């Protein structure tokens, strides 16, 4: 049996990452090491633990029961060590180098990134930003696995138990249309027009349709697109309308070709939640970055822009 007091902590980090990623290539990418380094670490771990830990199942590596037990036991302690060490490390944005990893929805990315990237480049010129776009289905998993350290999104499901959260804004919905089309004149007009729907999963129904059904009304969704940015390719010059969160609409309208109308349907507000890994809660660099994200999102949500 291995004496874990004598094991290199880096080996344990490799084990946790391998169990989460199920791939030596993906684990190497996340750990910023080579794939042979990860394979070598796995061989050493197998010898130390006396268990295969991960076995090949098709193209993926499947963790053994022992590996899953070790994951549950080791991960909280490793995250605690990381948090304690990072909390003791000062951060100077003007001179330090750091890679920040942000996950967000397509809508948040489109509204937030112009301000966030400008602020980051100005205040922390040697730091970099990696942005992963996802939705409430995938972002909690990215946060739990460490692919991102911070998320800003509508999170329908509860974030991981190891995450901390802060609600930043409850956003109403508005309607976008071609700027040459007449303004909406109420619910009847809204239901009569053809709609474009942003649908990452490919479904042609959403919050609006649920609300309309409760009111015994319906609409025709003529087009589904995978991202909000694609609305700029389909709304100008057409009779389509689209319902979007209000913090995104001014950014889209500022790029030209679309106008904003109030939404005549009572749709639940979008809760924009900032979530971050508990291990990074006291990290001075991550705390600084979260404040930067909050400021940039607050500015993006300010409706002083032309409507």
VOGU-3710 file (C-alpha; in Angstrom, 3 decimals, decimal comma):
1> xxxxxxxxxx> 0,000/0,000/0,000  1,319/3,460/-0,904  2,412/5,932/1,741  0,592/9,022/0,446  2,611/11,307/2,712  5,595/10,659/0,454  3,778/11,109/-2,871  4,441/14,179/-5,002  1,330/16,391/-4,934  1,686/16,850/-8,690
11> xxxxxxxxxx> 0,948/13,139/-9,147  -2,279/13,544/-7,217  -3,247/16,531/-9,378  -2,648/14,396/-12,457  -4,875/11,668/-11,043  -7,742/14,058/-10,294  -7,472/15,646/-13,751  -7,338/12,263/-15,520  -10,436/11,008/-13,731  -12,304/14,183/-14,687
21> xxxxxxxxxx> -11,083/14,365/-18,298  -10,974/10,605/-19,112  -8,151/11,316/-21,580  -4,387/11,728/-21,263  -4,448/14,269/-24,122  -7,169/16,416/-22,508  -5,513/16,121/-19,091  -2,165/17,215/-20,533  -3,805/20,220/-22,189  -5,464/21,265/-18,945
31> xxxxxxxxxx> -2,290/20,786/-16,893  -0,073/22,501/-19,483  2,256/19,501/-19,779  2,963/16,954/-22,517  0,883/13,829/-23,057  3,877/11,523/-22,342  4,316/13,308/-18,993  0,722/12,480/-18,061  1,093/8,870/-19,219  4,256/8,528/-17,160
41> xxxxxxxxxx> 2,527/9,952/-14,097  -0,324/7,482/-14,542  2,138/4,578/-14,668  3,739/5,736/-11,421  0,354/6,147/-9,774  -0,714/2,640/-10,782  2,425/1,244/-9,196  2,030/3,293/-6,027  -1,672/2,567/-5,518  -1,688/-1,006/-6,769
51> xxxxxxxxxx> -4,690/-0,396/-9,008  -5,169/0,274/-12,730  -7,027/3,509/-11,823  -8,101/4,143/-15,432  -8,798/1,470/-18,042  -9,369/1,871/-21,749  -13,025/1,798/-22,821  -13,197/2,590/-26,522  -11,563/5,992/-27,021  -11,996/7,052/-23,410
61> xxxxxxxxxx> -10,360/6,082/-20,129  -12,808/4,752/-17,575  -11,926/5,257/-13,885  -11,992/2,285/-11,577  -13,902/2,293/-8,308  -10,633/2,996/-6,493  -9,930/6,002/-8,720  -13,367/7,458/-7,986  -12,820/6,969/-4,252  -9,505/8,797/-4,502
71> xxxxxxxxxx> -11,106/11,620/-6,500  -13,706/12,210/-3,790  -11,070/12,140/-1,064  -8,327/14,149/-2,773  -10,087/16,917/-4,678  -11,311/18,993/-1,700  -7,862/18,870/-0,113  -6,056/19,850/-3,317  -8,448/22,729/-3,863  -7,883/23,845/-0,283
81> xxxxxxxxxx> -4,116/23,796/-0,780  -4,436/25,749/-4,029  -6,663/28,316/-2,371  -4,354/28,768/0,604  -1,251/29,164/-1,562  -2,896/31,575/-3,985  -4,341/33,657/-1,164  -0,795/34,219/0,058  0,457/35,287/-3,377  0,070/39,031/-4,075
91> xxxxxxxxxx> -1,082/40,169/-7,506  0,024/43,280/-9,352  -2,103/43,649/-12,506  0,313/46,163/-14,019  3,224/43,707/-14,108  2,124/40,146/-13,312  1,323/37,481/-15,890  -1,838/35,440/-15,451  -4,288/33,478/-17,588  -7,894/34,058/-16,563
101> xxxxxxxxxx> -10,509/31,494/-17,613  -14,081/32,738/-18,011  -17,167/30,801/-19,016  -20,324/32,600/-20,123  -23,353/32,397/-22,356  -23,289/33,652/-25,911  -25,420/36,666/-24,941  -23,136/37,630/-22,057  -20,029/37,196/-24,210  -21,370/39,455/-26,954
111> xxxxxxxxxx> -22,358/42,215/-24,522  -19,467/41,877/-22,078  -16,313/41,178/-24,063  -15,754/44,579/-25,717  -15,546/46,272/-22,318  -13,883/43,401/-20,484  -11,075/42,893/-22,976  -10,400/46,628/-23,185  -10,273/46,924/-19,394  -8,033/43,877/-19,043
121> xxxxxxxxxx> -5,587/45,012/-21,710  -5,390/48,448/-20,136  -5,028/47,417/-16,490  -3,194/44,106/-16,892  -1,289/44,179/-20,199  0,681/40,993/-19,495  -2,395/38,924/-18,580  -4,457/36,825/-20,979  -8,103/35,805/-21,120  -9,599/32,505/-22,305
131> xxxxxxxxxx> -13,377/32,541/-22,857  -15,509/29,399/-23,118  -19,068/29,885/-24,355  -21,751/27,551/-23,035  -25,148/27,488/-21,383  -26,672/26,308/-18,116  -26,269/22,707/-19,270  -22,474/22,759/-19,605  -21,056/25,702/-17,625  -21,512/24,114/-14,160
141> xxxxxxxxxx> -19,510/21,099/-15,356  -16,740/23,349/-16,698  -16,609/25,096/-13,345  -16,497/21,827/-11,408  -13,713/20,387/-13,576  -11,562/23,517/-13,455  -11,820/24,281/-17,187  -12,974/27,728/-16,088  -12,517/29,487/-12,755  -15,351/32,006/-13,191
151> xxxxxxxxxx> -18,738/31,821/-14,918  -21,251/34,554/-15,732  -24,528/33,239/-17,058  -28,097/32,266/-16,469  -27,614/29,080/-14,455  -30,873/27,173/-14,377  -29,326/24,318/-12,409  -27,503/24,913/-9,138  -23,758/25,397/-9,613  -21,355/22,833/-8,135
161> xxxxxxxxxx> -21,325/22,541/-4,363  -17,733/23,787/-4,373  -18,703/27,031/-6,155  -19,603/30,408/-4,706  -22,258/32,582/-6,371  -23,439/36,168/-6,581  -26,488/37,373/-8,500  -25,493/40,416/-10,546  -28,703/41,366/-12,338  -32,255/40,307/-13,141
171> xxxxxxxxxx> -32,717/41,208/-16,805  -36,042/41,698/-18,607  -36,565/40,826/-22,265  -36,985/43,103/-25,278  -37,747/42,546/-28,956  -35,407/43,227/-31,869  -36,610/43,961/-35,409  -35,258/45,411/-38,619  -35,008/49,175/-38,111  -37,031/49,719/-41,291
181> xxxxxxxxxx> -39,983/47,650/-40,061  -42,836/49,261/-38,069  -42,608/49,154/-34,292  -44,516/46,438/-32,474  -48,047/47,430/-31,509  -48,795/44,932/-28,786  -49,327/41,234/-28,259  -51,442/40,599/-31,374  -48,791/42,154/-33,584  -46,061/40,206/-31,760
191> xxxxxxxxxx> -47,839/36,874/-32,333  -48,553/37,683/-35,984  -44,933/38,326/-36,966  -42,458/35,561/-37,867  -39,822/34,962/-35,205  -36,142/34,071/-35,062  -35,130/32,091/-31,986  -31,669/31,620/-30,512  -31,541/27,928/-29,699  -28,195/26,259/-28,947
201> xxxxxxxxxx> -29,922/22,875/-28,668  -31,870/23,236/-31,932  -35,353/23,355/-30,392  -37,803/25,856/-31,887  -39,497/26,783/-28,629  -38,435/28,510/-25,451  -39,419/30,834/-22,598  -41,586/32,960/-24,889  -43,601/29,986/-26,110  -44,159/28,762/-22,546
211> xxxxxxxxxx> -45,468/32,189/-21,549  -47,671/32,471/-24,638  -49,134/29,021/-24,008  -50,191/30,073/-20,507  -52,002/33,014/-22,118  -53,617/30,708/-24,736  -51,572/32,363/-27,472  -48,851/31,182/-29,841  -46,327/32,442/-32,362  -44,582/31,033/-35,433
221> xxxxxxxxxx> -40,844/30,479/-35,105  -39,593/30,627/-38,681  -35,862/30,388/-37,945  -33,605/28,950/-35,276  -29,982/30,067/-34,939  -27,293/28,920/-32,537  -26,052/32,293/-31,267  -27,288/35,816/-30,654  -24,634/37,297/-32,933  -26,269/35,534/-35,887
231> xxxxxxxxxx> -29,354/37,710/-35,398  -27,392/40,514/-37,044  -27,148/38,328/-40,128  -30,876/37,564/-40,348  -32,911/40,452/-38,864  -31,749/43,408/-41,013  -33,739/43,520/-44,235  -36,298/40,940/-43,061  -39,660/40,940/-41,296  -38,375/38,628/-38,539
241> xxxxxxxxxx> -38,367/39,650/-34,886  -36,372/38,147/-32,017  -36,713/38,285/-28,243  -33,431/38,900/-26,403  -32,225/39,915/-22,900  -32,221/43,675/-22,463  -28,498/43,899/-21,626  -27,652/42,492/-25,050  -30,033/44,562/-27,183  -28,168/47,925/-27,088
251> xxxxxxxxxx> -24,957/46,226/-28,187  -26,703/44,624/-31,173  -28,554/47,838/-32,045  -25,331/49,856/-31,876  -23,898/47,715/-34,678  -26,734/48,892/-36,926  -29,731/47,553/-38,781  -31,964/46,646/-35,837  -34,239/48,529/-33,451  -35,530/47,688/-29,957
261> xxxxxxxxxx> -39,157/47,400/-28,857  -40,617/46,490/-25,444  -41,628/42,850/-25,109  -45,424/42,481/-24,801  -45,146/39,022/-23,208  -44,654/38,518/-19,460  -41,518/36,367/-19,462  -39,532/35,501/-16,303  -36,502/37,738/-15,865  -33,073/36,363/-16,753
271> xxxxxxxxxx> -31,032/35,934/-13,578  -27,410/36,704/-14,400  -25,246/34,896/-11,855  -21,521/35,173/-11,248  -20,116/31,849/-10,029  -16,566/30,941/-9,180  -14,567/28,040/-7,808  -14,284/28,066/-4,026  -10,580/27,254/-4,383  -10,119/30,630/-6,105
281> xxxxxxxxxx> -12,231/32,591/-3,625  -9,280/34,186/-1,810  -6,864/34,290/-4,727  -5,986/38,011/-5,120  -5,707/37,720/-8,899  -9,050/35,958/-9,269  -10,739/38,407/-6,898  -9,382/41,287/-8,975  -10,621/39,609/-12,167  -14,098/38,991/-10,758
291> xxxxxxxxxx> -14,374/42,671/-9,852  -13,331/43,547/-13,409  -16,019/41,227/-14,809  -18,679/42,745/-12,553  -17,764/46,290/-13,551  -17,732/45,440/-17,252  -21,095/43,676/-17,046  -22,631/46,571/-15,118  -21,456/48,951/-17,862  -22,815/46,632/-20,557
301> xxxxxxx> -26,174/46,544/-18,765  -26,337/50,346/-18,556  -28,874/51,503/-21,102  -27,247/54,856/-21,789  -26,330/53,512/-25,223  -28,546/54,499/-28,106  -31,682/52,404/-28,365
//
